[in-house]
Amino acid sequence: MAQVENPGNVEENPREELLAAARALAPAVAKRAGHAEELRELPEETVADLVASGLPELLVPRRFGGRELDFGTLVGATTELARGCASTSWVMFNYALHNWMVAMYPEETQREVFAERPYGLIPATIPPQGRARPVPGGYRLTGRWSWASGVMHADWAMMCALAETRGGPEARVFLLPMSEVAVRDVWHTSGMRATGSNDMEVTDRYVPERRSVRMLDMVEGTTPGAAVHDSPLYRCPLIPTFVLAAAAVSLGTALALADDLRDHLRERIAAQGNARPEDTRGAQLRIGRAGAELRAARLLLDETVTRLTRTYGAGGTYTPAERASCRRTASYVVGAARSAADRLCEALGGRGQFLDSPFQRAQRDLNTLATHKLLEPDMSYTLCGRVELGFGVDPATWV
C-alpha cells in the first residue's frame, strides 16, 4: 500500500488533507497504470489505497462519519489523481459522487449503506436501461446496464430504470447490494481500460421503495435526502456535478502529459550537450500552445465549479440554461485536454507510441473520455446554442 504522507498541519484543513492525499497517491498509481490496463480493472492495492486515503468518502454526510466537503475539493482531488492514472481518477470520483447520491435517498437507506466503514464502493449507470414493475412495498427490477465503472470492487450498485406508473414510464434510480447483481465481462476497450466498466445485470429482483429515487429529483436536486441534511451540498443538481468532475480527469491527464514531456525533452537536450534552441523549435511551439490551452481550460473549470457551489451555498438554484452551461464547460475542458495532448505527443514523435509509454496511454484515455455521452461536444454546444436562441432545453434532455 502506498504511504500517504501528511505534509504538516493539513489535518486542520480537511480539504487540503484530501488534496494532499490525492497528490501523494498519484505517483503510486502511475507505476501501476500498465498493470491496471492488463487487468482491465484497478489492482487490489490501488483500491485499498483509495479507501485508506478517505477520498471516496469526500461527500459523505458528517452525520454518518463522512467528510461532507464540496465539489471544488472533489474536482481538485480528481485532477491531482489523474496526473497519475486517468482510470484510477475516474473510478475514485465515481465512488465519491455515488456516495453523495446515496445521501439523496431516504434516511433509512442512507443509514443502511453508511452503517459500516469503509463506505460504499458504488458503480452507477444513469441511462434508463431497465424496467421496474411496481409491487407492494417496492418494485421488481429487470435489466442490463452498461458503463458500470468500478463494478469489479463494488459492494452496492445503482442503476436507472423506467418504472411503470399511472402517468406513464418514470425514470427512477435503484440501489441494490452487489450480491443481487451479476457482472458481465465486456470491457475490452482501447482507452480507460482499468476502469473495469463492465455491464451489470439484474433479473426480477425486488427493490424496496426506500431504495429508489426519481431521476428527475436527482436532476433537480429535490430528493428526499435534500430534506434530511442541512448542507446545500445535497440540493445540488446531478448532471452538472458529474460532468465537471469528469472533465477534471481529462484536465489532470493532460497536465501530467505536459510535465512528462518537458522533463523528457530537457533530459534529451542535456544528454546531447550541444543542443541549440532552433533544434527544438517545433517542440517549443507545441509546449507553449498546449500550456495556454490547459491554463484556459483550468480557469474555466474552476470558475464554473466555484459559481455552482456559491449559488447553492447561498440558497439559490440553477435554471436549466445554467445547468446546460455546465455541460458546455465540461465538454470544452475535455476537448482542450485532448487537443493539448495530441499537440504534445506530436513533439515526442514515434517514441510516444510504444505500448509501455505513458504518452500513448494518455492519448487513448483522453480519446475514450471524449466519447462519453454527457461530454460529447456537439451535443453540449448545440444544447447551449438552442438555449441562447430562445428555444429552451428539450424536456427529454438531462441537464
Secondary structure, 3 states (H helix, E strand, C coil): CCCCCCCCCHHHCHHHHHHHHHHHHHHHHHHHHHHHHHHCCCCHHHHHHHHHHCHHHCCCCHHHCCCCCCHHHHHHHHHHHHCCCHHHHHHHHHHHHHHHHHCCCCHHHHHHHCCCCCCCCCCEEEEEEEEEEEECCEEEEEEEEEEECCHHHCCEEEEEEEECCCCCCEEEEEEEEHHHCEEECCCCCCCCHHHCCEEEEEEEEEEEHHHEEEHHHHHHCCCHHHHHCCCHHHHCCHHHHHHHHHHHHHHHHHHHHHHHHHHHHHHHHHHHCCCCHHHHHHHHHHHHHHHHHHHHHHHHHHHHHHHHHHHHHCCCCCCHHHHHHHHHHHHHHHHHHHHHHHHHHHHHHHHHHCCCCHHHHHHHHHHHHCCCCCCCHHHHHHHHHHHHCCCCCCCCCCC
